[in-house]
Amino acid sequence: MSDFFDHVSEPTKHVVDALSLLTVLGTLVNFLPAIAALLSIVWSGLRIYESKTVQGWLGKDNAIDE
């Protein structure tokens, strides 16, 4: 039994691959603002946690020397 894609030309495969990639990217665009916001919140929380002030409140003054 032969593979279906054996009979499809290389340029056609590239066009279908490009369309597939554009479809995936178009789908992800709807999710990117939410993901970017979540990552921004996580990053800000980590930076606040690592600040000298918070580390001092937690009794870890010497843990981070910036």
C-alpha positions as semicolon CSV with decimal commas, in nm:
position;residue;x (nm);y (nm);z (nm)
1;M;0,000;0,000;0,000
2;S;0,149;0,332;-0,105
3;D;0,145;0,646;0,102
4;F;-0,093;0,921;-0,011
5;F;0,181;1,183;0,016
6;D;0,406;0,993;-0,225
7;H;0,188;1,119;-0,509
8;V;0,179;1,482;-0,396
9;S;0,444;1,714;-0,539
10;E;0,696;1,884;-0,309
11;P;0,572;2,240;-0,384
12;T;0,219;2,132;-0,291
13;K;0,346;1,985;0,036
14;H;0,520;2,315;0,115
15;V;0,205;2,514;0,047
16;V;-0,002;2,285;0,271
17;D;0,265;2,306;0,543
18;A;0,260;2,686;0,522
19;L;-0,119;2,693;0,546
20;S;-0,105;2,461;0,845
21;L;0,149;2,684;1,017
22;L;-0,059;2,995;0,950
23;T;-0,364;2,820;1,094
24;V;-0,175;2,728;1,410
25;L;-0,038;3,080;1,448
26;G;-0,381;3,231;1,389
27;T;-0,524;3,009;1,660
28;L;-0,248;3,098;1,905
29;V;-0,293;3,472;1,850
30;N;-0,620;3,453;2,039
31;F;-0,436;3,302;2,337
32;L;-0,124;3,518;2,334
33;P;-0,266;3,817;2,523
34;A;-0,381;3,593;2,809
35;I;-0,051;3,403;2,818
36;A;0,150;3,725;2,806
37;A;-0,055;3,870;3,093
38;L;-0,009;3,556;3,303
39;L;0,366;3,547;3,242
40;S;0,389;3,918;3,324
41;I;0,207;3,862;3,655
42;V;0,431;3,567;3,743
43;W;0,745;3,762;3,652
44;S;0,637;4,065;3,855
45;G;0,554;3,843;4,152
46;L;0,897;3,680;4,138
47;R;1,070;4,016;4,116
48;I;0,874;4,146;4,414
49;Y;0,949;3,829;4,614
50;E;1,319;3,861;4,534
51;S;1,337;4,229;4,630
52;K;1,552;4,329;4,928
53;T;1,244;4,461;5,110
54;V;1,046;4,136;5,094
55;Q;1,355;3,927;5,166
56;G;1,415;4,148;5,471
57;W;1,058;4,091;5,589
58;L;1,117;3,719;5,556
59;G;1,441;3,741;5,754
60;K;1,660;3,661;5,454
61;D;1,858;3,984;5,433
62;N;2,183;3,813;5,325
63;A;2,021;3,574;5,080
64;I;2,033;3,818;4,786
65;D;2,306;4,078;4,750
66;E;2,223;4,318;4,467
